[in-house]
Amino acid sequence: MAINHAMKHPNCYICAMIRRFFKEIDSVEFEFNPMNILKLQLFQVYVMKDETRHRFHMEVSEDGNFKIADPVNCPPEYLALESKLSQTILQEIEV
């Protein structure tokens, strides 16, 4: 599912407010912080690795899915999880 298929108002705002949430993906906990609580466009994603908290961003792409916007800030072993991270965001907002 991509944003294009989510229930939304004509002005492209999602009907529900989006709040910070935590999800475990492949035994790793990620924290998702929306940069806009009404419109899905950008998330700060936090993850712990080697006792360091890393932050990277995921932004909506033209196809309505999310992609890692700044791969240089994402620990390399999590780059392959981009699709799962996107699905997690989209599932969180399903109505």
N, C-alpha and C positions, 0 to 999 in steps of 0.2 A: 504494500500500500504506500502510496506517495501522498504528499499534501494535496495534490490536485484532486484526489478522490475523497478527502476528508470533508466532513460537514462544515461548511463555512458560510459566512455572510457574503453578499455580493461585493463588499469592499475588501474581501480576502482576509478578514479577521476571523480566527477560529472562535466558535461559540463559547468555549470554556476557557477559563484562565489557566495558564500553564505555570506550574510552580516547580521549584527545585525537587529533584527526586534522585534516589540511589538505586542502582541495579547491579547485580552480579552477572558478569559475562565471562564465560570460560574460567571460572574460579577467581576472577578479579573484580573488585568492587569499583564502580565508576560513579561519580557524582555529576549530575547534569544540572547546570544553572542556566535558565533561559535569560537572554539579554533583553527580551521583551515579553512580558507576561500575557499579552493578548495576541501577538502575531508570531507565528513560527518563522524564524529567520536565522537566528544565531544562538548557539549554546556555548557556554564555557564548560569544558569537561575536565574533571580532576581525577587523577589516579595516583596511587602510591606505588613507587618502585624504588627499591634499595633505600628505604627510609626517607625518601624525598618525595614531596608532593609535586606532581607535574600538572601543568595546565595547558590545554590546547583548545582550539575552537572548532566547532562544527557548524557549517552554514548550509542553508538550503541551496540546492542546485536547480538548474532550469527544468530538470525532469521531476522535481518535487521530492527528491530524496536528499539526505544530508551527506556531506563529504567533509573530510578533515581539511580545514582551511589553511592550517599552518603545520604541515607535516614535520617540519624541523623541530617543533616543540613537543611533538608526541613521541614517547619512547618507541623506538623502532619495532619492538616486538608487538606493539598494539596497532600498528598501521594496517595490518591484515584484518583487523576487526572492524574496519570502517563500515562495512555493510551491516554487521550486527549492531553496531552503535546506532546507525541510522534507523534500523528496524525498531530498536528499543525506544528511540525518541518518538517515532510514528505510532507505535503501539501505546505509548503512554497517553497520547492525545486522542486516541480513537474514542468515538462517542457511541 
